[in-house]
Amino acid sequence: MFLPMLKKIAESNSLLERVAEDIIRWKILMPRMVDLEVSRVCNLKCPRCLRNAPSTLSLRENKLCSLQTVKNLLEEIPSIVTFNFMGDGEPTCNPEFQDIIKYIASKNINTIITTNGTLLTEKIVREWADNKVYRVHVSIDGAIKETYERIRVGATFEKTIENLKLLRKSGIPTCVNMLTTEDNISEMPLMVNLCAEAGVKEVTYLMPICTLGSDIGDGPFEFAKVSVRNQQIFDYTAKLCHQL
C-alpha cells in the first residue's frame, strides 16, 4: 500500500499532497547520518592499512574533502543530523577539517570523529569541545610501546596516550578502537588497563575487515585456530572491564 501511495503523492499537484510528499521525502526516507571520509591522506605508514591496496581510494586524484563539498552535501540532504568522519585517511590531515567541524556545529548537527590521535593538540581539542563534537574514536592497536609503534608506523606511543588524555579532559566522550590481530590479541586486557588509566570508559575490539583473496594479500584473522587461548583472553578482558 505504501509504494502506490508514494507514487500518487509524487504525481499530485495539490498543495496538501505536495506538503505530504515533502514530509515523506525529507523526514522519513532521507538519510539521518552520513559516513564521510574527509581525507585520503595519512601521516602514518601502517603496513596493514587498506590504503596500501592497489584498489584503495587513496590513489584517486581528489584526496581531500573541501568545506564547500560539505556545504553542498547538506543542501542535497537537509535531513542529516550526524556526520561520522571515518575512513582509511586521517581527518586531521585535511587543512580545512577544523572549518568543517565549525560549520557543521553552526547547523546544530552532531559530529563523530575517528582519528589516529597522533596530530591532536590542545587547540584542536579545545575547538572540538567548543563546537560540541559528539564523540571521538581513537585508533590504538597496541597497549605497549613496542607493539603500538610496530603496527602504527610513524607514531609515538607516549604522545598518542598524552593526546588521549587531552580528549578526556575536554569532556568529549572518547572510545579507543583496537584492531585485533595475531600480533596484539594478547594485549586486549592491557588495553583495558590503559584506558582506565587514561580515563577512557569504552574500548572497542575490531576484527580485520579484509577478506581472503583481498588485494593486500592477508586473509582474515581466524580466532578459531586458537579458540581456547582466545576464549581465556576474552573472558579475562571482560572481567577487567567489569572491575574497572
Backbone hydrogen bonds, N-H to C=O, Kabsch-Sander energy under -0.5 kcal/mol:
donor,donor_aa,acceptor,acceptor_aa,energy
5,M,1,M,-1.6
6,L,2,F,-2.5
7,K,3,L,-2.5
8,K,4,P,-2.3
9,I,5,M,-2.3
10,A,6,L,-2.5
11,E,7,K,-1.6
12,S,8,K,-0.6
12,S,9,I,-1.0
18,R,14,S,-2.1
19,V,15,L,-2.2
20,A,16,L,-2.1
21,E,17,E,-2.1
22,D,18,R,-2.1
23,I,19,V,-2.2
24,I,20,A,-2.3
25,R,21,E,-2.8
26,W,22,D,-2.8
27,K,22,D,-0.5
27,K,23,I,-1.8
28,I,23,I,-0.6
28,I,24,I,-1.0
29,L,24,I,-2.5
30,M,25,R,-0.5
34,V,82,T,-2.0
36,L,34,V,-0.5
36,L,84,N,-2.5
38,V,36,L,-0.8
40,R,63,K,-3.0
45,K,153,V,-2.5
49,C,46,C,-1.3
52,N,49,C,-1.9
53,A,50,L,-1.6
56,T,53,A,-1.9
59,L,56,T,-1.4
60,R,57,L,-1.6
63,K,61,E,-1.0
65,C,38,V,-2.5
70,V,66,S,-1.5
71,K,67,L,-2.3
72,N,68,Q,-2.5
73,L,69,T,-2.2
74,L,70,V,-2.1
75,E,71,K,-1.6
76,E,72,N,-1.9
77,I,73,L,-2.4
80,I,77,I,-1.4
81,V,32,R,-3.5
82,T,32,R,-1.6
83,F,110,N,-2.6
84,N,34,V,-2.9
84,N,82,T,-0.5
85,F,83,F,-0.7
85,F,112,I,-3.3
86,M,36,L,-1.2
86,M,84,N,-0.8
89,G,39,S,-0.6
90,E,41,V,-2.8
93,C,90,E,-2.1
94,N,91,P,-1.9
97,F,94,N,-2.0
100,I,96,E,-2.2
101,I,97,F,-2.5
102,K,98,Q,-2.2
103,Y,99,D,-2.3
104,I,100,I,-2.5
105,A,101,I,-2.2
106,S,102,K,-1.7
107,K,103,Y,-0.7
107,K,104,I,-1.1
108,N,105,A,-1.9
109,I,104,I,-1.6
110,N,81,V,-2.8
112,I,83,F,-2.7
113,I,135,R,-2.2
114,T,85,F,-2.3
115,T,113,I,-0.5
115,T,137,H,-2.8
120,L,117,G,-0.5
125,V,121,T,-2.5
126,R,122,E,-2.5
127,E,123,K,-2.2
128,W,124,I,-2.2
129,A,125,V,-2.4
130,D,126,R,-2.7
131,N,127,E,-2.0
132,K,129,A,-1.6
133,V,128,W,-2.4
134,Y,111,T,-1.6
135,R,111,T,-1.4
136,V,173,P,-2.3
137,H,113,I,-3.4
138,V,175,C,-2.9
139,S,115,T,-2.4
139,S,137,H,-0.5
140,I,138,V,-0.7
140,I,177,N,-2.6
148,Y,144,I,-2.6
149,E,145,K,-2.6
150,R,146,E,-1.3
151,I,147,T,-1.9
152,R,148,Y,-3.5
153,V,151,I,-1.2
155,A,152,R,-2.1
157,F,155,A,-0.5
160,T,156,T,-2.1
161,I,157,F,-2.2
162,E,158,E,-2.0
163,N,159,K,-2.2
164,L,160,T,-2.0
165,K,161,I,-1.9
166,L,162,E,-1.6
167,L,163,N,-1.8
168,R,164,L,-1.8
169,K,165,K,-2.5
170,S,166,L,-1.3
171,G,167,L,-0.6
171,G,168,R,-1.2
172,I,167,L,-1.0
175,C,136,V,-2.4
176,V,202,E,-2.1
177,N,138,V,-2.7
177,N,175,C,-0.5
178,M,176,V,-0.5
178,M,204,T,-3.0
179,L,177,N,-0.5
180,T,178,M,-0.7
180,T,206,L,-3.1
181,T,179,L,-0.5
184,N,181,T,-1.0
185,I,181,T,-1.6
187,E,184,N,-2.2
188,M,185,I,-1.6
191,M,187,E,-2.1
192,V,188,M,-1.2
193,N,189,P,-1.7
194,L,190,L,-2.5
195,C,191,M,-2.5
196,A,192,V,-2.2
197,E,193,N,-2.4
198,A,194,L,-1.9
199,G,195,C,-0.8
199,G,196,A,-0.6
200,V,195,C,-2.6
204,T,176,V,-3.1
206,L,178,M,-2.8
206,L,204,T,-0.6
214,S,211,T,-1.7
217,G,214,S,-1.6
223,F,221,F,-0.9
225,K,222,E,-1.3
226,V,223,F,-1.4
227,S,224,A,-1.2
230,N,226,V,-2.8
231,Q,227,S,-2.7
232,Q,228,V,-1.8
233,I,229,R,-1.8
234,F,230,N,-3.0
235,D,231,Q,-2.7
236,Y,232,Q,-2.3
237,T,233,I,-2.5
238,A,234,F,-2.6
239,K,235,D,-2.1
240,L,236,Y,-2.2
241,C,237,T,-2.2
242,H,238,A,-2.0
243,Q,239,K,-1.9
244,L,240,L,-2.9
